[in-house]
Amino acid sequence: MFKPLYTITNKLLANIKKISSIIIELNNRRFQKVVLYELEKKAREISTYASASIEGNPLPLTDVKQIIKNKPENLRDSEQEIINYNAVLEELNINLQKQSINFNIDLVLSVHKKIVNKLLPKYQLGKLRKEPMYVFERIDILVLSSLYKEGLPNVLLEAMSMKVPVVSSKMAGVPEIVKDGETGYMVEPGKSDQLTEAISKLWSDKAAYKKMSENGRKLMEENFNKEVQFTKFLDYFHRITGK
């Protein structure tokens, strides 16, 4: 669980647009309450299955429907995740009908708390994950679109260490690690057209993406490994002190 099994592709984006069009069309139609109830029920089942499966849940749709219907006790984690997702979808649907939802960080954390209920330790429920490794394992490109001030951003070092290619504003110490076209792409601060072009270029060229992933990791190992850095510091101190 919680290990995404998907990547963003043109086909996926096209399907998302198609689904959005269908939703708009359905929302403009009027259904009898019985028909609407059945449609909403089926939609929750499919949404629960889709949401859980892309996170790595192995249960097929037929099992998901049975779990939602029967709500068994003594659940395995994969089954608990289904119950949690369905409960969240039901609650969101009710709140949407009341028009009482504000999309903000509080809503996101509230949903997270309910989805991972009984699946993660209580101290992790409804909180943003802070472990860099957990985050970088789940992203494809690190984008740092700073406008005014940077030093040598740690987030770029962390991303490269995890073989995540980067797109960054060109400023301060960034050119020291982002070798344009080799370990990532740099853009002028505030140039949104350059930023979107660089992201698209990196994502669409799988060979370049892989090369930059490897080059970034190699750069970190050779120049930013702590043992290497400390050795260089010691060499420098030995030179200037003559000891």
Residue pairs with C-beta under 8 A, 6 or more apart in sequence:
1 52
1 55
1 56
1 57
1 77
1 78
1 81
1 119
2 55
2 56
2 116
3 55
3 56
4 54
4 55
4 56
4 138
5 53
5 54
5 55
5 56
6 12
6 54
7 140
8 140
8 203
26 39
31 39
40 93
44 68
44 86
44 89
44 90
44 93
45 61
45 64
45 65
45 68
45 86
46 61
47 85
47 89
48 64
48 68
48 82
48 85
48 86
48 89
49 59
49 61
49 64
49 82
51 85
52 59
52 64
52 78
52 81
52 82
52 85
53 59
55 81
57 78
57 81
57 82
58 78
59 67
59 78
59 79
59 82
64 82
67 79
67 82
67 83
68 82
68 83
68 86
71 83
72 79
75 83
77 119
80 117
80 118
80 119
81 115
81 119
84 114
84 115
84 116
84 117
84 118
84 119
85 115
87 114
88 111
88 114
88 115
91 114
92 101
92 111
95 101
101 107
109 126
109 127
109 128
110 126
112 125
112 126
112 127
113 125
113 126
116 124
116 125
117 125
129 135
132 158
132 162
133 162
136 142
136 158
136 159
136 162
136 164
137 162
139 159
139 164
140 164
140 203
141 164
141 165
141 166
141 167
141 199
141 202
141 203
142 155
142 156
142 159
142 164
142 165
142 166
142 167
142 168
143 166
143 167
143 168
143 195
143 199
144 150
144 153
144 155
144 156
144 166
144 167
144 168
144 169
144 174
145 168
145 169
145 189
145 195
146 153
146 168
146 169
146 171
146 189
147 169
147 189
147 190
148 189
149 171
149 172
150 169
150 171
150 172
150 173
150 174
151 172
151 173
152 172
152 173
152 174
152 176
152 177
153 168
153 173
153 174
156 166
156 168
156 174
156 177
156 178
156 184
157 177
157 220
157 224
159 165
159 166
159 216
160 166
160 177
160 183
160 184
160 216
160 217
160 219
160 220
161 216
161 217
161 220
161 224
162 217
163 213
163 214
163 216
163 217
164 213
164 216
165 183
165 184
165 202
165 209
165 212
165 213
165 216
166 178
166 183
166 184
166 185
166 216
167 184
167 185
167 186
167 187
167 195
167 198
167 199
167 202
168 174
168 178
168 184
168 185
168 186
168 187
169 186
169 187
169 188
169 189
170 178
170 186
170 187
170 188
170 189
171 189
174 186
175 186
177 183
177 219
177 224
178 184
178 185
178 186
179 215
179 219
180 186
181 208
182 211
182 212
182 215
183 212
183 215
183 216
183 219
184 202
184 212
184 216
185 198
185 201
185 202
186 198
187 194
187 195
187 198
188 194
201 208
202 208
202 209
202 212
203 209
222 228
